[in-house]
């Protein structure tokens, strides 16, 4: 099979079901969780703690607000490490996602990236996929006194549990709108978009799947959800 969807011979001519498609990034477009990846640059204890907190938050067991700055304070990433994370995102793109994004853009669908991840690292991934920087909505950091980026740059709604629905509402996206993501913060958008699709190709979270309009475990499985076939 080539990189493109097996049915993409007619996908380019297929009618998209949505005017706007919003993608989560971590464990959706890329197979890593960015902050957890940064934690692996520290000792094992910090890496294990970060992964456990992320898993609890994405499964809906605790709000992301309770862990976001706690993880950053433990990791204290440098500017160089944020650039390394940008490379890691591009290297871990989920198979088929570049073709899917390209097909959506070719069909004149507005594609946005909506993430609780770190904007500085996500922008290179977005540009690689052909998504403009002004359609990337993620968390911006500020430099701390020690030169690391462990502080939020003012109010960052996407570092909170209800941040994604708030941002989607504020963007006034062209409808109908679909959201694709794997975590509880993505599922929170259900109700303010026309459809929420749980992406389970990297991680499957039962509470997220339970509230989704449909589940897709690969980029190929997203095609019939996003295009009329």
C-alpha positions in Angstrom: 0.0 0.0 0.0 1.3 3.5 -0.8 1.2 6.3 1.7 -2.2 7.4 0.5 -5.4 5.8 1.6 -6.2 2.6 -0.3 -9.4 4.3 -1.7 -7.7 7.6 -2.3 -8.0 7.0 -6.0 -11.4 8.6 -5.7 -10.8 10.3 -2.3 -9.5 13.4 -4.2 -12.9 13.6 -5.9 -15.0 12.6 -2.9 -17.0 15.2 -1.2 -15.8 16.1 2.3 -18.4 15.7 5.1 -17.1 18.7 7.0 -16.0 22.3 6.2 -13.5 22.2 9.0 -11.6 19.4 10.6 -9.7 19.9 13.9 -7.0 17.5 14.9 -5.4 16.9 18.2 -1.6 16.4 17.9 -0.2 14.2 20.7 -1.2 10.5 20.2 -3.3 11.5 17.2 -1.2 13.1 14.4 2.0 11.9 16.1 2.5 8.8 18.2 4.2 10.6 21.2 3.0 12.7 24.1 5.2 15.8 23.8 5.7 16.7 27.4 6.3 13.0 28.3 8.9 12.9 25.5 10.7 15.8 27.1 10.5 14.0 30.5 12.5 11.1 29.0 15.4 13.6 28.8 15.5 13.7 32.6 15.8 10.8 35.0 13.6 7.7 35.1 11.6 9.0 38.1 10.6 12.2 36.3 9.7 10.3 33.1 7.5 7.8 35.0 5.8 10.5 36.9 5.0 12.5 33.8 3.7 9.5 31.9 1.5 8.5 34.8 0.0 12.0 35.2 -0.6 12.3 31.4 -2.3 9.0 31.2 -4.6 9.9 34.2 -5.5 13.2 32.6 -6.1 11.9 29.1 -8.3 9.1 30.5 -10.4 11.7 32.3 -9.4 10.5 35.8 -8.0 13.9 36.8 -8.3 17.3 35.1 -5.3 18.4 33.0 -5.2 21.6 35.1 -4.0 19.6 38.0 -0.9 18.2 36.2 0.1 20.7 33.5 2.4 23.1 35.3 3.4 20.3 37.7 5.0 18.4 34.8 6.7 21.5 33.4 8.2 22.4 36.8 9.7 19.0 37.1 11.1 18.9 33.5 12.1 22.5 33.0 12.7 22.2 29.2 15.3 24.3 27.5 14.8 26.1 24.2 17.1 23.6 22.5 15.0 20.7 23.8 11.8 22.3 22.5 13.4 22.3 19.0 14.4 18.6 19.5 10.7 17.9 20.4 9.7 19.5 17.1 12.0 17.1 15.3 10.5 14.2 17.3 7.0 15.1 16.3 7.9 15.0 12.6 9.7 11.7 13.1 6.7 10.0 14.8 3.9 11.1 12.5 1.2 8.4 12.5 1.3 6.5 9.1 -1.2 7.9 6.6 -1.8 11.2 8.4 0.2 13.4 6.0 -1.8 12.0 3.1 -5.1 12.5 4.9 -4.3 16.1 5.8 -3.2 16.7 2.3 -6.5 15.3 0.9 -8.5 17.4 3.2 -6.6 20.6 2.2 -6.9 19.7 -1.5 -10.7 19.4 -0.9 -10.6 22.9 0.5 -11.4 21.8 4.0 -10.1 24.1 6.8 -7.6 22.1 8.9 -6.7 23.3 12.4 -4.5 21.7 15.0 -5.8 22.1 18.5 -3.5 20.8 21.3 -2.6 21.0 24.9 1.0 20.5 23.7 3.7 23.1 23.3 3.2 25.5 20.4 6.9 26.0 19.7 7.4 22.3 19.0 4.1 21.8 17.1 4.6 24.6 14.6 7.3 22.7 12.6 5.0 19.6 12.5 2.1 21.8 11.2 4.2 23.4 8.5 5.5 19.9 7.5 1.8 18.8 7.0 0.9 22.0 5.1 -1.1 23.6 7.9 -0.5 27.3 8.3 0.9 28.5 11.7 -2.2 30.7 12.3 -4.3 27.5 12.4 -2.2 26.0 15.2 -3.7 26.5 18.6 -1.5 25.2 21.4 0.2 26.2 24.7 2.8 29.0 24.7 5.5 29.1 27.3 7.5 31.9 28.9 11.2 31.8 29.9 11.9 31.3 33.6 14.7 33.1 35.5 17.0 30.1 35.0 16.5 30.3 31.2 14.2 27.2 31.0 10.7 27.2 29.7 8.7 26.0 32.7 6.1 28.8 32.9 2.9 29.4 31.0 3.0 32.6 29.0 0.0 34.3 30.6 -3.4 32.7 30.5 -3.3 29.5 28.4 -6.7 28.0 28.1 -5.4 24.9 26.4 -3.6 24.0 29.5 -7.0 23.5 31.2 -9.6 20.8 31.0 -12.3 22.9 29.3 -9.8 24.9 27.2 -10.5 23.1 23.9 -14.3 23.8 23.7 -13.6 27.4 24.8 -11.1 27.9 22.0 -13.3 26.2 19.4 -16.2 28.5 20.4 -14.0 31.5 20.1 -12.6 30.6 16.7 -16.1 30.5 15.1 -15.0 27.8 12.7 -16.7 27.3 9.4 -19.2 24.4 9.9 -19.9 21.7 9.9 -16.9 20.9 12.1 -15.3 17.6 13.1 -12.8 17.0 15.9 -10.4 14.1 15.9 -8.5 13.3 19.1 -7.6 10.6 21.6 -8.0 12.2 25.1 -10.5 13.6 27.5 -9.7 17.2 26.6 -10.7 16.3 23.0 -13.9 14.6 24.1 -14.8 17.8 26.0 -15.3 19.5 22.5 -18.2 17.2 21.9 -21.3 19.3 21.8 -19.6 22.4 20.4 -18.6 20.6 17.2 -20.8 18.6 14.8 -18.9 15.3 15.3 -16.2 14.0 17.6 -14.2 11.1 16.4 -12.0 9.1 18.9 -8.7 8.3 17.4 -7.4 5.0 18.9 -4.4 4.2 16.7 -2.0 5.2 19.4 -3.9 4.9 22.7 -7.4 3.7 23.3 -9.2 5.4 26.3 -12.5 3.8 27.1 -14.1 6.9 28.5 -13.2 8.8 25.4 -14.5 6.2 23.0 -17.8 6.0 25.0 -18.7 9.5 24.2 -17.4 9.6 20.6 -19.6 9.6 17.5 -17.3 7.0 16.0 -13.9 5.4 16.6 -11.0 5.2 14.1 -7.8 3.2 14.8 -5.9 4.5 11.8 -5.7 7.3 9.2 -7.4 4.9 6.7 -10.3 4.4 9.1 -10.8 8.2 9.2 -11.4 8.6 5.5 -15.0 7.3 5.5 -15.8 9.4 8.5 -14.4 12.6 6.9 -15.3 11.9 3.2 -18.5 10.7 1.6 -17.7 7.3 -0.1 
